[in-house]
């Protein structure tokens, strides 16, 4: 049994995307695309979302493919951080 101090955290979501913008300090804008099937028409639809992601060491460049993960809120709009650069 786990005590109340040793509770396990839930699995954090991870996504992959492409860096669109890196002009901010320690922040990059990442575009994430996913495919989902439409319930009625059964056609695949491409959904796109942009996230502000925390990049501690300012390593990401525009066009880099990155893996991001959920984290505690770093600021008002940043709730993700860069795990690794895949390029």
C-alpha positions in Angstrom: 0.0 0.0 0.0 1.1 3.5 -0.7 0.9 6.1 2.1 -0.7 9.5 1.5 2.8 11.0 1.0 3.8 8.4 -1.7 0.9 8.6 -4.0 1.7 8.1 -7.6 1.1 10.8 -10.1 -1.1 10.2 -13.1 0.4 9.6 -16.5 1.4 13.0 -18.1 0.3 13.5 -21.7 3.0 13.7 -24.3 2.7 15.1 -27.9 5.0 15.7 -30.8 5.0 18.9 -32.8 7.0 21.4 -34.9 8.4 24.7 -33.5 6.8 27.7 -35.2 8.2 30.6 -33.2 11.1 31.0 -30.8 11.4 34.8 -30.4 10.3 34.8 -26.7 12.8 34.1 -23.9 12.5 30.5 -22.7 9.3 30.0 -24.6 8.5 28.4 -28.0 5.3 28.1 -29.9 4.6 24.5 -31.0 2.1 23.3 -33.6 0.6 19.9 -32.9 -1.4 18.0 -35.5 -3.6 15.0 -34.9 -5.9 12.9 -37.0 -9.4 11.9 -35.7 -12.2 10.0 -37.4 -15.5 11.9 -37.8 -18.3 10.0 -36.0 -20.9 10.3 -38.7 -19.0 10.5 -41.9 -16.1 8.3 -40.9 -13.7 10.6 -42.7 -10.3 11.5 -41.1 -10.1 15.1 -40.1 -6.8 16.9 -39.3 -6.9 18.9 -36.1 -4.2 21.5 -35.4 -3.4 23.2 -32.1 -0.7 25.6 -31.0 0.8 25.5 -27.6 3.2 27.8 -25.7 5.9 25.5 -24.3 8.6 26.2 -21.8 12.2 25.7 -23.2 14.5 26.2 -20.3 17.8 26.5 -22.2 16.5 28.2 -25.4 17.7 25.3 -27.6 14.8 25.0 -29.9 15.0 26.5 -33.4 12.2 27.2 -35.9 11.3 24.0 -37.7 12.6 21.6 -35.1 10.5 18.6 -34.3 10.0 18.3 -30.5 8.4 16.1 -27.9 6.5 18.0 -25.3 4.9 16.9 -22.0 2.3 18.4 -19.6 3.7 20.1 -16.5 2.5 22.4 -13.8 1.7 25.9 -15.1 4.8 27.9 -15.7 2.9 31.1 -16.5 -0.7 32.1 -17.5 -0.5 30.3 -20.9 2.4 27.9 -20.5 1.4 24.4 -19.2 3.8 22.3 -21.3 7.6 21.8 -21.4 10.0 20.5 -24.0 11.2 16.9 -23.3 13.5 16.5 -26.2 14.4 17.8 -29.7 13.9 15.0 -32.2 15.7 16.5 -35.3 
